[in-house]
């Protein structure tokens, strides 16, 4: 044994749960069943140490399963008997079990079940995390779409404003281009009218005095007239009457 010469002897246990473990009772297959065989013995217990010692488990149970009890009747610290007196043990019965689950297998099943349960919990958490991440991604995508729509609307408004500005610039250039000839034509008409009125005055001395007055009267008369009204105007008659009234005054 791992304890050397001091551990060479006979090992027994008062617990069938301990004695039927695979390390002590190798299971065999028989007609599709798993069979284990344990010898039930009578053991003399009034032997003094070190010939007889009551000891704890020696199968590494503590490391694998902690403080979980192997037997409900005996503690793990007093579940094994070691003796160097072979004549103190008498086998008297053969115990046979079929298809049982040993305490070792039960605890392994619990560990595996706990592991599967924990794996299921972890998988559920991972799924919930993926769903939440997908929802956040969906929300972010919706916000991006909404923001893009706002940008598109702003761009459309900007394009419209740009077109309106360009149209206004075109109209301003057209108006400026039309304003020059119109002003020149108006000035030419004024000069013709003034010349026509001045031609009525034969005295050059009086003409030199009246010409500025006639020109002022013409401008005054034009300011009073509504150029938007379509009617025939006798500029000579109107201006002449205005000028005669001014001279008479």
TORKOL-4160 file (C-alpha; in steps of 0.2 Angstrom, whole numbers, padded with zeros to 4 digits, m for minus):
249
<pt num="1" X="0000" Y="0000" Z="0000"/>
<pt num="2" X="0005" Y="0018" Z="m0001"/>
<pt num="3" X="0008" Y="0018" Z="0018"/>
<pt num="4" X="0022" Y="0005" Z="0017"/>
<pt num="5" X="0025" Y="m0009" Z="0028"/>
<pt num="6" X="0015" Y="m0001" Z="0042"/>
<pt num="7" X="m0001" Y="m0001" Z="0031"/>
<pt num="8" X="0000" Y="m0020" Z="0027"/>
<pt num="9" X="m0015" Y="m0028" Z="0035"/>
<pt num="10" X="m0034" Y="m0030" Z="0033"/>
<pt num="11" X="m0046" Y="m0016" Z="0029"/>
<pt num="12" X="m0064" Y="m0017" Z="0033"/>
<pt num="13" X="m0079" Y="m0005" Z="0035"/>
<pt num="14" X="m0095" Y="m0005" Z="0045"/>
<pt num="15" X="m0103" Y="0003" Z="0030"/>
<pt num="16" X="m0110" Y="m0006" Z="0014"/>
<pt num="17" X="m0109" Y="0011" Z="0005"/>
<pt num="18" X="m0091" Y="0012" Z="0008"/>
<pt num="19" X="m0087" Y="m0007" Z="0005"/>
<pt num="20" X="m0097" Y="m0007" Z="m0012"/>
<pt num="21" X="m0086" Y="0007" Z="m0020"/>
<pt num="22" X="m0077" Y="0002" Z="m0036"/>
<pt num="23" X="m0060" Y="0004" Z="m0028"/>
<pt num="24" X="m0065" Y="m0011" Z="m0016"/>
<pt num="25" X="m0077" Y="m0021" Z="m0026"/>
<pt num="26" X="m0074" Y="m0022" Z="m0044"/>
<pt num="27" X="m0091" Y="m0023" Z="m0053"/>
<pt num="28" X="m0094" Y="m0037" Z="m0066"/>
<pt num="29" X="m0106" Y="m0039" Z="m0080"/>
<pt num="30" X="m0118" Y="m0054" Z="m0079"/>
<pt num="31" X="m0133" Y="m0056" Z="m0092"/>
<pt num="32" X="m0134" Y="m0037" Z="m0095"/>
<pt num="33" X="m0133" Y="m0032" Z="m0077"/>
<pt num="34" X="m0119" Y="m0024" Z="m0066"/>
<pt num="35" X="m0115" Y="m0035" Z="m0051"/>
<pt num="36" X="m0105" Y="m0032" Z="m0036"/>
<pt num="37" X="m0100" Y="m0044" Z="m0022"/>
<pt num="38" X="m0096" Y="m0039" Z="m0004"/>
<pt num="39" X="m0091" Y="m0051" Z="0011"/>
<pt num="40" X="m0101" Y="m0048" Z="0027"/>
<pt num="41" X="m0089" Y="m0052" Z="0042"/>
<pt num="42" X="m0089" Y="m0052" Z="0060"/>
<pt num="43" X="m0074" Y="m0043" Z="0068"/>
<pt num="44" X="m0067" Y="m0043" Z="0085"/>
<pt num="45" X="m0066" Y="m0024" Z="0091"/>
<pt num="46" X="m0058" Y="m0026" Z="0108"/>
<pt num="47" X="m0041" Y="m0026" Z="0101"/>
<pt num="48" X="m0029" Y="m0013" Z="0106"/>
<pt num="49" X="m0020" Y="m0001" Z="0094"/>
<pt num="50" X="m0010" Y="m0002" Z="0084"/>
<pt num="51" X="m0017" Y="m0020" Z="0079"/>
<pt num="52" X="m0034" Y="m0012" Z="0077"/>
<pt num="53" X="m0037" Y="0006" Z="0072"/>
<pt num="54" X="m0053" Y="0016" Z="0067"/>
<pt num="55" X="m0048" Y="0028" Z="0053"/>
<pt num="56" X="m0056" Y="0040" Z="0041"/>
<pt num="57" X="m0059" Y="0037" Z="0022"/>
<pt num="58" X="m0043" Y="0034" Z="0011"/>
<pt num="59" X="m0051" Y="0035" Z="m0006"/>
<pt num="60" X="m0048" Y="0054" Z="m0009"/>
<pt num="61" X="m0066" Y="0058" Z="m0006"/>
<pt num="62" X="m0063" Y="0074" Z="0003"/>
<pt num="63" X="m0054" Y="0081" Z="m0012"/>
<pt num="64" X="m0067" Y="0076" Z="m0024"/>
<pt num="65" X="m0083" Y="0079" Z="m0015"/>
<pt num="66" X="m0079" Y="0089" Z="0001"/>
<pt num="67" X="m0088" Y="0086" Z="0017"/>
<pt num="68" X="m0102" Y="0076" Z="0009"/>
<pt num="69" X="m0106" Y="0060" Z="0019"/>
<pt num="70" X="m0102" Y="0043" Z="0012"/>
<pt num="71" X="m0114" Y="0035" Z="0024"/>
<pt num="72" X="m0128" Y="0041" Z="0034"/>
<pt num="73" X="m0123" Y="0030" Z="0049"/>
<pt num="74" X="m0105" Y="0033" Z="0050"/>
<pt num="75" X="m0094" Y="0049" Z="0048"/>
<pt num="76" X="m0081" Y="0050" Z="0035"/>
<pt num="77" X="m0068" Y="0051" Z="0049"/>
<pt num="78" X="m0072" Y="0034" Z="0056"/>
<pt num="79" X="m0078" Y="0024" Z="0042"/>
<pt num="80" X="m0063" Y="0012" Z="0039"/>
<pt num="81" X="m0055" Y="m0001" Z="0050"/>
<pt num="82" X="m0037" Y="m0007" Z="0049"/>
<pt num="83" X="m0030" Y="m0022" Z="0058"/>
<pt num="84" X="m0015" Y="m0033" Z="0058"/>
<pt num="85" X="m0024" Y="m0047" Z="0067"/>
<pt num="86" X="m0032" Y="m0058" Z="0053"/>
<pt num="87" X="m0039" Y="m0070" Z="0065"/>
<pt num="88" X="m0050" Y="m0056" Z="0072"/>
<pt num="89" X="m0061" Y="m0056" Z="0056"/>
<pt num="90" X="m0073" Y="m0070" Z="0051"/>
<pt num="91" X="m0083" Y="m0069" Z="0034"/>
<pt num="92" X="m0100" Y="m0077" Z="0036"/>
<pt num="93" X="m0111" Y="m0070" Z="0022"/>
<pt num="94" X="m0110" Y="m0065" Z="0004"/>
<pt num="95" X="m0119" Y="m0049" Z="m0001"/>
<pt num="96" X="m0123" Y="m0047" Z="m0020"/>
<pt num="97" X="m0130" Y="m0031" Z="m0028"/>
<pt num="98" X="m0136" Y="m0029" Z="m0045"/>
<pt num="99" X="m0137" Y="m0012" Z="m0055"/>
<pt num="100" X="m0135" Y="m0001" Z="m0040"/>
<pt num="101" X="m0128" Y="0017" Z="m0040"/>
<pt num="102" X="m0114" Y="0019" Z="m0028"/>
<pt num="103" X="m0112" Y="0034" Z="m0018"/>
<pt num="104" X="m0097" Y="0039" Z="m0029"/>
<pt num="105" X="m0108" Y="0038" Z="m0044"/>
<pt num="106" X="m0122" Y="0047" Z="m0036"/>
<pt num="107" X="m0110" Y="0062" Z="m0031"/>
<pt num="108" X="m0103" Y="0061" Z="m0049"/>
<pt num="109" X="m0121" Y="0062" Z="m0056"/>
<pt num="110" X="m0124" Y="0077" Z="m0045"/>
<pt num="111" X="m0109" Y="0086" Z="m0051"/>
<pt num="112" X="m0113" Y="0082" Z="m0069"/>
<pt num="113" X="m0131" Y="0088" Z="m0066"/>
<pt num="114" X="m0125" Y="0104" Z="m0057"/>
<pt num="115" X="m0113" Y="0106" Z="m0072"/>
<pt num="116" X="m0126" Y="0104" Z="m0084"/>
<pt num="117" X="m0138" Y="0116" Z="m0075"/>
<pt num="118" X="m0124" Y="0129" Z="m0074"/>
<pt num="119" X="m0121" Y="0126" Z="m0092"/>
<pt num="120" X="m0139" Y="0129" Z="m0096"/>
<pt num="121" X="m0140" Y="0144" Z="m0085"/>
<pt num="122" X="m0124" Y="0151" Z="m0094"/>
<pt num="123" X="m0132" Y="0147" Z="m0111"/>
<pt num="124" X="m0148" Y="0156" Z="m0106"/>
<pt num="125" X="m0138" Y="0171" Z="m0100"/>
<pt num="126" X="m0128" Y="0171" Z="m0116"/>
<pt num="127" X="m0144" Y="0170" Z="m0126"/>
<pt num="128" X="m0152" Y="0184" Z="m0117"/>
<pt num="129" X="m0136" Y="0194" Z="m0119"/>
<pt num="130" X="m0136" Y="0191" Z="m0138"/>
<pt num="131" X="m0155" Y="0196" Z="m0139"/>
<pt num="132" X="m0151" Y="0212" Z="m0129"/>
<pt num="133" X="m0136" Y="0216" Z="m0140"/>
<pt num="134" X="m0147" Y="0212" Z="m0156"/>
<pt num="135" X="m0160" Y="0224" Z="m0149"/>
<pt num="136" X="m0147" Y="0238" Z="m0145"/>
<pt num="137" X="m0141" Y="0236" Z="m0163"/>
<pt num="138" X="m0158" Y="0237" Z="m0170"/>
<pt num="139" X="m0162" Y="0252" Z="m0159"/>
<pt num="140" X="m0145" Y="0260" Z="m0165"/>
<pt num="141" X="m0149" Y="0256" Z="m0183"/>
<pt num="142" X="m0167" Y="0264" Z="m0181"/>
<pt num="143" X="m0159" Y="0280" Z="m0174"/>
<pt num="144" X="m0146" Y="0280" Z="m0189"/>
<pt num="145" X="m0160" Y="0278" Z="m0201"/>
<pt num="146" X="m0170" Y="0292" Z="m0193"/>
<pt num="147" X="m0154" Y="0303" Z="m0192"/>
<pt num="148" X="m0151" Y="0299" Z="m0211"/>
<pt num="149" X="m0169" Y="0304" Z="m0215"/>
<pt num="150" X="m0166" Y="0321" Z="m0205"/>
<pt num="151" X="m0150" Y="0323" Z="m0215"/>
<pt num="152" X="m0159" Y="0320" Z="m0231"/>
<pt num="153" X="m0172" Y="0332" Z="m0227"/>
<pt num="154" X="m0160" Y="0345" Z="m0222"/>
<pt num="155" X="m0150" Y="0342" Z="m0238"/>
<pt num="156" X="m0166" Y="0344" Z="m0248"/>
<pt num="157" X="m0170" Y="0360" Z="m0240"/>
<pt num="158" X="m0152" Y="0366" Z="m0243"/>
<pt num="159" X="m0153" Y="0361" Z="m0261"/>
<pt num="160" X="m0170" Y="0371" Z="m0262"/>
<pt num="161" X="m0162" Y="0386" Z="m0254"/>
<pt num="162" X="m0148" Y="0385" Z="m0266"/>
<pt num="163" X="m0159" Y="0384" Z="m0281"/>
<pt num="164" X="m0169" Y="0399" Z="m0274"/>
<pt num="165" X="m0153" Y="0409" Z="m0272"/>
<pt num="166" X="m0147" Y="0405" Z="m0289"/>
<pt num="167" X="m0165" Y="0409" Z="m0296"/>
<pt num="168" X="m0164" Y="0426" Z="m0287"/>
<pt num="169" X="m0147" Y="0429" Z="m0293"/>
<pt num="170" X="m0153" Y="0426" Z="m0311"/>
<pt num="171" X="m0168" Y="0437" Z="m0309"/>
<pt num="172" X="m0157" Y="0451" Z="m0301"/>
<pt num="173" X="m0144" Y="0450" Z="m0316"/>
<pt num="174" X="m0159" Y="0450" Z="m0328"/>
<pt num="175" X="m0167" Y="0465" Z="m0319"/>
<pt num="176" X="m0150" Y="0474" Z="m0319"/>
<pt num="177" X="m0148" Y="0470" Z="m0337"/>
<pt num="178" X="m0165" Y="0477" Z="m0341"/>
<pt num="179" X="m0164" Y="0492" Z="m0330"/>
<pt num="180" X="m0149" Y="0499" Z="m0340"/>
<pt num="181" X="m0158" Y="0501" Z="m0357"/>
<pt num="182" X="m0174" Y="0506" Z="m0348"/>
<pt num="183" X="m0166" Y="0520" Z="m0339"/>
<pt num="184" X="m0157" Y="0525" Z="m0355"/>
<pt num="185" X="m0173" Y="0525" Z="m0365"/>
<pt num="186" X="m0182" Y="0535" Z="m0351"/>
<pt num="187" X="m0167" Y="0548" Z="m0351"/>
<pt num="188" X="m0168" Y="0549" Z="m0370"/>
<pt num="189" X="m0187" Y="0552" Z="m0369"/>
<pt num="190" X="m0185" Y="0566" Z="m0356"/>
<pt num="191" X="m0172" Y="0574" Z="m0367"/>
<pt num="192" X="m0183" Y="0574" Z="m0382"/>
<pt num="193" X="m0197" Y="0581" Z="m0373"/>
<pt num="194" X="m0187" Y="0595" Z="m0365"/>
<pt num="195" X="m0180" Y="0599" Z="m0383"/>
<pt num="196" X="m0197" Y="0599" Z="m0390"/>
<pt num="197" X="m0203" Y="0611" Z="m0377"/>
<pt num="198" X="m0188" Y="0622" Z="m0379"/>
<pt num="199" X="m0190" Y="0623" Z="m0398"/>
<pt num="200" X="m0206" Y="0632" Z="m0394"/>
<pt num="201" X="m0196" Y="0647" Z="m0387"/>
<pt num="202" X="m0188" Y="0657" Z="m0401"/>
<pt num="203" X="m0180" Y="0670" Z="m0390"/>
<pt num="204" X="m0163" Y="0663" Z="m0385"/>
<pt num="205" X="m0160" Y="0674" Z="m0370"/>
<pt num="206" X="m0177" Y="0668" Z="m0363"/>
<pt num="207" X="m0173" Y="0650" Z="m0368"/>
<pt num="208" X="m0157" Y="0650" Z="m0358"/>
<pt num="209" X="m0166" Y="0655" Z="m0343"/>
<pt num="210" X="m0181" Y="0644" Z="m0345"/>
<pt num="211" X="m0172" Y="0628" Z="m0351"/>
<pt num="212" X="m0168" Y="0622" Z="m0333"/>
<pt num="213" X="m0186" Y="0627" Z="m0328"/>
<pt num="214" X="m0193" Y="0617" Z="m0342"/>
<pt num="215" X="m0182" Y="0602" Z="m0338"/>
<pt num="216" X="m0188" Y="0603" Z="m0320"/>
<pt num="217" X="m0206" Y="0604" Z="m0325"/>
<pt num="218" X="m0204" Y="0589" Z="m0336"/>
<pt num="219" X="m0197" Y="0578" Z="m0322"/>
<pt num="220" X="m0210" Y="0584" Z="m0310"/>
<pt num="221" X="m0224" Y="0580" Z="m0323"/>
<pt num="222" X="m0216" Y="0562" Z="m0325"/>
<pt num="223" X="m0216" Y="0559" Z="m0307"/>
<pt num="224" X="m0234" Y="0563" Z="m0305"/>
<pt num="225" X="m0240" Y="0552" Z="m0320"/>
<pt num="226" X="m0243" Y="0533" Z="m0316"/>
<pt num="227" X="m0233" Y="0525" Z="m0329"/>
<pt num="228" X="m0242" Y="0508" Z="m0327"/>
<pt num="229" X="m0258" Y="0516" Z="m0334"/>
<pt num="230" X="m0260" Y="0513" Z="m0352"/>
<pt num="231" X="m0266" Y="0529" Z="m0360"/>
<pt num="232" X="m0260" Y="0541" Z="m0374"/>
<pt num="233" X="m0251" Y="0555" Z="m0367"/>
<pt num="234" X="m0248" Y="0571" Z="m0377"/>
<pt num="235" X="m0231" Y="0576" Z="m0368"/>
<pt num="236" X="m0230" Y="0592" Z="m0378"/>
<pt num="237" X="m0247" Y="0598" Z="m0372"/>
<pt num="238" X="m0245" Y="0592" Z="m0354"/>
<pt num="239" X="m0228" Y="0600" Z="m0352"/>
<pt num="240" X="m0233" Y="0615" Z="m0361"/>
<pt num="241" X="m0248" Y="0618" Z="m0350"/>
<pt num="242" X="m0238" Y="0615" Z="m0335"/>
<pt num="243" X="m0224" Y="0627" Z="m0341"/>
<pt num="244" X="m0236" Y="0640" Z="m0346"/>
<pt num="245" X="m0244" Y="0639" Z="m0329"/>
<pt num="246" X="m0227" Y="0641" Z="m0321"/>
<pt num="247" X="m0222" Y="0656" Z="m0333"/>
<pt num="248" X="m0239" Y="0664" Z="m0329"/>
<pt num="249" X="m0235" Y="0662" Z="m0311"/>
